[in-house]
């Protein structure tokens, strides 16, 4: 079997690697990468909401142009 574990044993060095242990093993890169990830997630979510809002506005404009929004729900379509 292929052994891909980078250390000889499981110790403090392994547990502090890319973790938020609060000890000297925590690097600034980990914190920066996490902050950038959260920021990118929030920007993506905001962009998704704007995209879907635009789609809904276009569909509502099409429905208003046909008069579909002016009729009661159970009224037959004209024409």
RAFENBEL-V495695 format. One record per residue. N is the residue number from 1. PSI is psi as a letter, one per 20 degrees, with the letter a starting at -180 (* if undefined). D_CENTER is the distance of its C-alpha to the mean C-alpha in Angstrom with 2 decimals. Layout:
# RAFENBEL-V495695
n: {N	N}
psi: {PSI	PSI}
d_center: {D_CENTER	D_CENTER}
This chain:
# RAFENBEL-V495695
n: {1	2	3	4	5	6	7	8	9	10	11	12	13	14	15	16	17	18	19	20	21	22	23	24	25	26	27	28	29	30	31	32	33	34	35	36	37	38	39	40	41	42	43	44	45	46	47	48	49	50	51	52	53	54	55	56	57	58	59	60	61	62	63	64	65	66	67	68	69	70	71	72	73	74	75	76	77	78	79}
psi: {q	p	o	j	p	i	q	h	r	o	a	h	h	g	h	i	o	l	r	l	i	j	a	i	i	p	q	h	h	g	g	g	h	g	g	h	g	g	g	h	g	g	g	g	g	g	h	g	g	g	g	h	h	g	g	h	g	g	h	h	h	g	h	h	h	i	j	h	i	i	q	q	h	j	q	q	q	q	*}
d_center: {37.42	35.32	34.54	31.41	31.37	31.90	34.07	37.37	36.48	33.72	34.26	32.87	31.85	29.53	27.99	27.34	25.71	22.00	22.08	22.16	25.80	26.92	29.84	30.81	28.69	25.43	24.85	23.50	21.37	19.40	18.76	17.96	15.53	13.70	13.78	12.57	9.56	8.70	9.73	7.74	4.36	6.54	8.06	5.57	5.19	8.90	9.69	8.66	10.84	13.49	13.66	14.24	16.63	18.53	18.95	20.25	22.58	24.01	24.66	26.29	28.43	29.61	30.50	32.33	34.25	35.55	36.47	34.46	33.06	36.64	38.03	37.94	35.78	38.89	40.90	41.73	40.44	43.08	44.44}
